[in-house]
Amino acid sequence: MSEPIADQPEYIPDPVKEKQAKAVHFMVSIIRLLGVALVMLGLAIVLDRLPPVPAPAGYVLIILGLAQMWAAPVWIIRKYIRARVAEEEIAKAAEGADKP
């Protein structure tokens, strides 16, 4: 960023991309909240708050909830970023093909 601020082009957000980013953010937030709910349910089972359910099921729910809180959002965000980069590369290639 060696250019002065006045010489840089003005950022104009794309409404479609903004809408997609908001949808991904909302989806990741919901997935994390559901992961927290799974962890809490698993802890309740392990601590015998839900008597008819065996404790190993609680441990499985805790592991699934932790994976859902940490691994799933990272995977979704990486997939979204890869798709955006691919879109930009396709647009650049199409733009380059149009020029004689």
Biotite code that builds the C-alpha atoms (Angstrom):
import biotite.structure as struc

atoms = struc.array([
    struc.Atom([0.000, 0.000, 0.000], chain_id="A", res_id=1, res_name="MET", atom_name="CA", element="C"),
    struc.Atom([2.462, 2.594, -1.137], chain_id="A", res_id=2, res_name="SER", atom_name="CA", element="C"),
    struc.Atom([-0.242, 4.626, -2.881], chain_id="A", res_id=3, res_name="GLU", atom_name="CA", element="C"),
    struc.Atom([-1.668, 7.631, -1.058], chain_id="A", res_id=4, res_name="PRO", atom_name="CA", element="C"),
    struc.Atom([-5.237, 7.164, 0.131], chain_id="A", res_id=5, res_name="ILE", atom_name="CA", element="C"),
    struc.Atom([-6.573, 9.750, -2.326], chain_id="A", res_id=6, res_name="ALA", atom_name="CA", element="C"),
    struc.Atom([-5.162, 7.781, -5.306], chain_id="A", res_id=7, res_name="ASP", atom_name="CA", element="C"),
    struc.Atom([-6.720, 4.442, -4.338], chain_id="A", res_id=8, res_name="GLN", atom_name="CA", element="C"),
    struc.Atom([-9.940, 3.406, -6.070], chain_id="A", res_id=9, res_name="PRO", atom_name="CA", element="C"),
    struc.Atom([-13.108, 3.724, -4.019], chain_id="A", res_id=10, res_name="GLU", atom_name="CA", element="C"),
    struc.Atom([-14.527, 0.462, -2.700], chain_id="A", res_id=11, res_name="TYR", atom_name="CA", element="C"),
    struc.Atom([-18.021, -0.228, -3.994], chain_id="A", res_id=12, res_name="ILE", atom_name="CA", element="C"),
    struc.Atom([-19.594, -3.300, -2.392], chain_id="A", res_id=13, res_name="PRO", atom_name="CA", element="C"),
    struc.Atom([-21.356, -5.834, -4.584], chain_id="A", res_id=14, res_name="ASP", atom_name="CA", element="C"),
    struc.Atom([-24.855, -6.424, -3.124], chain_id="A", res_id=15, res_name="PRO", atom_name="CA", element="C"),
    struc.Atom([-24.977, -10.060, -4.288], chain_id="A", res_id=16, res_name="VAL", atom_name="CA", element="C"),
    struc.Atom([-21.625, -10.924, -2.689], chain_id="A", res_id=17, res_name="LYS", atom_name="CA", element="C"),
    struc.Atom([-22.593, -9.051, 0.479], chain_id="A", res_id=18, res_name="GLU", atom_name="CA", element="C"),
    struc.Atom([-25.810, -11.086, 0.678], chain_id="A", res_id=19, res_name="LYS", atom_name="CA", element="C"),
    struc.Atom([-23.882, -14.348, 0.188], chain_id="A", res_id=20, res_name="GLN", atom_name="CA", element="C"),
    struc.Atom([-21.364, -13.407, 2.879], chain_id="A", res_id=21, res_name="ALA", atom_name="CA", element="C"),
    struc.Atom([-24.154, -12.553, 5.333], chain_id="A", res_id=22, res_name="LYS", atom_name="CA", element="C"),
    struc.Atom([-25.852, -15.890, 4.620], chain_id="A", res_id=23, res_name="ALA", atom_name="CA", element="C"),
    struc.Atom([-22.606, -17.796, 5.249], chain_id="A", res_id=24, res_name="VAL", atom_name="CA", element="C"),
    struc.Atom([-22.001, -15.853, 8.465], chain_id="A", res_id=25, res_name="HIS", atom_name="CA", element="C"),
    struc.Atom([-25.545, -16.598, 9.668], chain_id="A", res_id=26, res_name="PHE", atom_name="CA", element="C"),
    struc.Atom([-25.190, -20.288, 8.806], chain_id="A", res_id=27, res_name="MET", atom_name="CA", element="C"),
    struc.Atom([-21.856, -20.567, 10.643], chain_id="A", res_id=28, res_name="VAL", atom_name="CA", element="C"),
    struc.Atom([-23.342, -18.830, 13.702], chain_id="A", res_id=29, res_name="SER", atom_name="CA", element="C"),
    struc.Atom([-26.303, -21.226, 13.794], chain_id="A", res_id=30, res_name="ILE", atom_name="CA", element="C"),
    struc.Atom([-24.028, -24.252, 13.387], chain_id="A", res_id=31, res_name="ILE", atom_name="CA", element="C"),
    struc.Atom([-21.879, -23.086, 16.298], chain_id="A", res_id=32, res_name="ARG", atom_name="CA", element="C"),
    struc.Atom([-24.933, -22.529, 18.498], chain_id="A", res_id=33, res_name="LEU", atom_name="CA", element="C"),
    struc.Atom([-26.224, -26.008, 17.685], chain_id="A", res_id=34, res_name="LEU", atom_name="CA", element="C"),
    struc.Atom([-22.773, -27.364, 18.579], chain_id="A", res_id=35, res_name="GLY", atom_name="CA", element="C"),
    struc.Atom([-23.015, -25.674, 21.979], chain_id="A", res_id=36, res_name="VAL", atom_name="CA", element="C"),
    struc.Atom([-26.459, -27.232, 22.442], chain_id="A", res_id=37, res_name="ALA", atom_name="CA", element="C"),
    struc.Atom([-25.044, -30.691, 21.643], chain_id="A", res_id=38, res_name="LEU", atom_name="CA", element="C"),
    struc.Atom([-22.221, -30.213, 24.147], chain_id="A", res_id=39, res_name="VAL", atom_name="CA", element="C"),
    struc.Atom([-24.681, -29.130, 26.830], chain_id="A", res_id=40, res_name="MET", atom_name="CA", element="C"),
    struc.Atom([-26.957, -32.087, 26.117], chain_id="A", res_id=41, res_name="LEU", atom_name="CA", element="C"),
    struc.Atom([-23.967, -34.435, 26.231], chain_id="A", res_id=42, res_name="GLY", atom_name="CA", element="C"),
    struc.Atom([-22.865, -33.003, 29.564], chain_id="A", res_id=43, res_name="LEU", atom_name="CA", element="C"),
    struc.Atom([-26.375, -33.419, 30.962], chain_id="A", res_id=44, res_name="ALA", atom_name="CA", element="C"),
    struc.Atom([-26.356, -37.066, 29.888], chain_id="A", res_id=45, res_name="ILE", atom_name="CA", element="C"),
    struc.Atom([-22.873, -37.705, 31.318], chain_id="A", res_id=46, res_name="VAL", atom_name="CA", element="C"),
    struc.Atom([-23.826, -36.106, 34.647], chain_id="A", res_id=47, res_name="LEU", atom_name="CA", element="C"),
    struc.Atom([-26.947, -38.368, 34.890], chain_id="A", res_id=48, res_name="ASP", atom_name="CA", element="C"),
    struc.Atom([-29.438, -35.532, 34.489], chain_id="A", res_id=49, res_name="ARG", atom_name="CA", element="C"),
    struc.Atom([-31.224, -37.623, 31.843], chain_id="A", res_id=50, res_name="LEU", atom_name="CA", element="C"),
    struc.Atom([-31.440, -41.043, 33.564], chain_id="A", res_id=51, res_name="PRO", atom_name="CA", element="C"),
    struc.Atom([-32.621, -43.389, 30.763], chain_id="A", res_id=52, res_name="PRO", atom_name="CA", element="C"),
    struc.Atom([-29.715, -42.448, 28.474], chain_id="A", res_id=53, res_name="VAL", atom_name="CA", element="C"),
    struc.Atom([-26.337, -44.213, 28.982], chain_id="A", res_id=54, res_name="PRO", atom_name="CA", element="C"),
    struc.Atom([-23.225, -42.111, 29.631], chain_id="A", res_id=55, res_name="ALA", atom_name="CA", element="C"),
    struc.Atom([-21.293, -43.196, 26.488], chain_id="A", res_id=56, res_name="PRO", atom_name="CA", element="C"),
    struc.Atom([-23.999, -41.542, 24.372], chain_id="A", res_id=57, res_name="ALA", atom_name="CA", element="C"),
    struc.Atom([-23.262, -38.313, 26.235], chain_id="A", res_id=58, res_name="GLY", atom_name="CA", element="C"),
    struc.Atom([-19.564, -38.559, 25.432], chain_id="A", res_id=59, res_name="TYR", atom_name="CA", element="C"),
    struc.Atom([-20.378, -39.070, 21.754], chain_id="A", res_id=60, res_name="VAL", atom_name="CA", element="C"),
    struc.Atom([-22.624, -35.998, 21.785], chain_id="A", res_id=61, res_name="LEU", atom_name="CA", element="C"),
    struc.Atom([-19.884, -33.929, 23.438], chain_id="A", res_id=62, res_name="ILE", atom_name="CA", element="C"),
    struc.Atom([-17.358, -34.947, 20.788], chain_id="A", res_id=63, res_name="ILE", atom_name="CA", element="C"),
    struc.Atom([-19.829, -34.256, 17.958], chain_id="A", res_id=64, res_name="LEU", atom_name="CA", element="C"),
    struc.Atom([-20.743, -30.891, 19.482], chain_id="A", res_id=65, res_name="GLY", atom_name="CA", element="C"),
    struc.Atom([-17.103, -29.844, 19.792], chain_id="A", res_id=66, res_name="LEU", atom_name="CA", element="C"),
    struc.Atom([-16.441, -30.875, 16.199], chain_id="A", res_id=67, res_name="ALA", atom_name="CA", element="C"),
    struc.Atom([-19.499, -28.945, 15.099], chain_id="A", res_id=68, res_name="GLN", atom_name="CA", element="C"),
    struc.Atom([-18.361, -25.852, 16.994], chain_id="A", res_id=69, res_name="MET", atom_name="CA", element="C"),
    struc.Atom([-14.764, -25.854, 15.753], chain_id="A", res_id=70, res_name="TRP", atom_name="CA", element="C"),
    struc.Atom([-14.243, -27.947, 12.618], chain_id="A", res_id=71, res_name="ALA", atom_name="CA", element="C"),
    struc.Atom([-17.491, -27.478, 10.682], chain_id="A", res_id=72, res_name="ALA", atom_name="CA", element="C"),
    struc.Atom([-17.395, -23.647, 10.570], chain_id="A", res_id=73, res_name="PRO", atom_name="CA", element="C"),
    struc.Atom([-13.779, -23.652, 9.394], chain_id="A", res_id=74, res_name="VAL", atom_name="CA", element="C"),
    struc.Atom([-14.646, -26.141, 6.649], chain_id="A", res_id=75, res_name="TRP", atom_name="CA", element="C"),
    struc.Atom([-17.667, -24.096, 5.520], chain_id="A", res_id=76, res_name="ILE", atom_name="CA", element="C"),
    struc.Atom([-15.718, -20.826, 5.452], chain_id="A", res_id=77, res_name="ILE", atom_name="CA", element="C"),
    struc.Atom([-12.845, -22.398, 3.486], chain_id="A", res_id=78, res_name="ARG", atom_name="CA", element="C"),
    struc.Atom([-15.302, -23.833, 0.988], chain_id="A", res_id=79, res_name="LYS", atom_name="CA", element="C"),
    struc.Atom([-16.964, -20.423, 0.594], chain_id="A", res_id=80, res_name="TYR", atom_name="CA", element="C"),
    struc.Atom([-13.620, -18.668, 0.095], chain_id="A", res_id=81, res_name="ILE", atom_name="CA", element="C"),
    struc.Atom([-12.517, -21.264, -2.488], chain_id="A", res_id=82, res_name="ARG", atom_name="CA", element="C"),
    struc.Atom([-15.751, -20.692, -4.412], chain_id="A", res_id=83, res_name="ALA", atom_name="CA", element="C"),
    struc.Atom([-15.251, -16.908, -4.329], chain_id="A", res_id=84, res_name="ARG", atom_name="CA", element="C"),
    struc.Atom([-11.639, -17.214, -5.531], chain_id="A", res_id=85, res_name="VAL", atom_name="CA", element="C"),
    struc.Atom([-12.745, -19.569, -8.313], chain_id="A", res_id=86, res_name="ALA", atom_name="CA", element="C"),
    struc.Atom([-15.433, -17.068, -9.371], chain_id="A", res_id=87, res_name="GLU", atom_name="CA", element="C"),
    struc.Atom([-12.869, -14.286, -9.524], chain_id="A", res_id=88, res_name="GLU", atom_name="CA", element="C"),
    struc.Atom([-10.442, -16.432, -11.542], chain_id="A", res_id=89, res_name="GLU", atom_name="CA", element="C"),
    struc.Atom([-13.184, -17.364, -14.017], chain_id="A", res_id=90, res_name="ILE", atom_name="CA", element="C"),
    struc.Atom([-14.163, -13.705, -14.336], chain_id="A", res_id=91, res_name="ALA", atom_name="CA", element="C"),
    struc.Atom([-10.513, -12.718, -14.967], chain_id="A", res_id=92, res_name="LYS", atom_name="CA", element="C"),
    struc.Atom([-10.117, -15.477, -17.559], chain_id="A", res_id=93, res_name="ALA", atom_name="CA", element="C"),
    struc.Atom([-13.311, -14.431, -19.324], chain_id="A", res_id=94, res_name="ALA", atom_name="CA", element="C"),
    struc.Atom([-12.215, -10.804, -19.225], chain_id="A", res_id=95, res_name="GLU", atom_name="CA", element="C"),
    struc.Atom([-8.836, -11.747, -20.687], chain_id="A", res_id=96, res_name="GLY", atom_name="CA", element="C"),
    struc.Atom([-10.463, -13.854, -23.416], chain_id="A", res_id=97, res_name="ALA", atom_name="CA", element="C"),
    struc.Atom([-12.643, -10.925, -24.517], chain_id="A", res_id=98, res_name="ASP", atom_name="CA", element="C"),
    struc.Atom([-9.636, -8.717, -25.180], chain_id="A", res_id=99, res_name="LYS", atom_name="CA", element="C"),
    struc.Atom([-8.087, -9.299, -28.636], chain_id="A", res_id=100, res_name="PRO", atom_name="CA", element="C"),
])
